[in-house]
Amino acid sequence: MKKSQLSDKQLEDILGQMPKVRDHRDSRDIYQNIAHRVEKRRKMPAWVIPGAALAAVLFLAFILSPELMGVNHSADKSIESNSASGAKSSMEGDTSVRDDSANKSAPKQDQTFTADSAEGEEKKAKEFAAMDKVSTYEDLISLYPDEVDTDHSEILTYAIPDKQAMTVVPVTVTAQKEEGKTWIESYTDTMPKLMEDDWGLAEYYPMDASWSYDQSTKTLTLDVKQDHPYRNGSAPNIIFVDSMTKNFSGTGIEKLLLTTEGEQGIDLGNYGQMEELPINSQSTKRRAYLFLDVEGKQNPYLVPTTEQHKTIGEAFAQMWTGDETGYLSPSLPGGFKLAKTEQKDKVLEITLTDDTTLDEGFMPNLEAILMTASEFDYTGVKFTNANIDQLGPFNLTEVLPLPLAPNKKNID
């Protein structure tokens, strides 16, 4: 048998002339016929169906021309090739775009991430620094420069008697500055806010008196009632004079006039009739600071001596012994030994002996040293030969700041 020489067009024409086949049988008849054939198929030998399929394949292969097969194969191959090439090109293009995008965006992302991270770390560092700044001196006795903004806050120190009326304790609070309000107005207005009893001291403020201040003459007038409580007994007399003198010395006030219901003079018992108290307009200086221990309070109060000393060495000597009455205790332990002290550029340099050991328990003693140094016009204190570098918030390898005032308290 010769091979078929029919062209593609001839095959299409022949197939197009074939009659259309339609099945007009009812669906139930078709179903029964299929069921019958399935039943027959079960009885047919296993090789019949594969054999029929093979015969159909051979017949189709015989009809189709080799040229058609070749054309189709070439077309398919071309299509596959073009598809593969296009897909590859597309994939490469997409990959290139993605790579370029990644290369362009990655540095920006890295830079953004790095900048954000750096900014975040810097912000955290500042927050921690701010927290440290707020809490560094929180548990200390005295008020330090880093704790207060002097441009917006008044520093007010009150001389408050202890419960035994044996001494007066300087207690420091701060108040917000108000425009048009003088220092003495802030001072007297803050008196009712003091909480002496909570602080382990005697209730003393506000005083049963009225105040007036003449800015031009720098004169403060204190007016009391006839039955004022400051005349009865030697202790009230002494406490009144001592507290008023310490309250207003060094504040710029030059005179403190005393009146009773507008009349000159106050009856102060053992002191007699007094019309004026001696006020030192300059700060009282060159005193040593000793300890007053109060039951239930962790830290002692720092109390200045009435005596003034010529040198810091003399002040240290009293800090080792306490006051004459023994009421105020020493503020320096016996184990604290000085090899030498000297001044360099207004900084007090303290060299310790080799057997002097400092620890955290020395903190109140260190504050007594710093407060005493502030009485002698030093600007700071520097330790040499200390056995430790850090004591509380203080770096002992650096110049230590001096307090602004002793015994800070919060009234907010």
Buried (B, 14 or more C-beta within 10 A) or exposed (E): EEEBEBEEEEBEEEEEEEEEEEEEEEEEEEEEEEEEEEEEEEEEEEEEEEEEEEEEEEEEEEEBBEBBEEEEEEEEEEEEEEEEEEEEEEEEEEEEEEEEEEEEEEEEEEEEEEEEEEEEEEEEEEEEEEEEEEEBBEEBBBBBEEBBEEEEBBBBBBBBBBEEBBBBBBBBBBBEBEEEEEBBBBBBBBBEEBBBEEBBBBEBBEBEBBBEBEEEEBBBBBBBEEEBEBBEEEBBBBBBBBBBBBBBBBBEBEBBBBBBEEEEBBBBBEBEEBEBBEBBEEEBBBBBBBBBEBEEEEBBBBBBBEEBBEEBEBBBEBBEEBBEEEBBBBBBEEEBEEEEBEEEEEBBBBBBEEEBEBEEEBBBBBBBBBBBBBBBEBEBBBBEEBEEEEBBBBEBEEBBBBBBBBBBBEEE
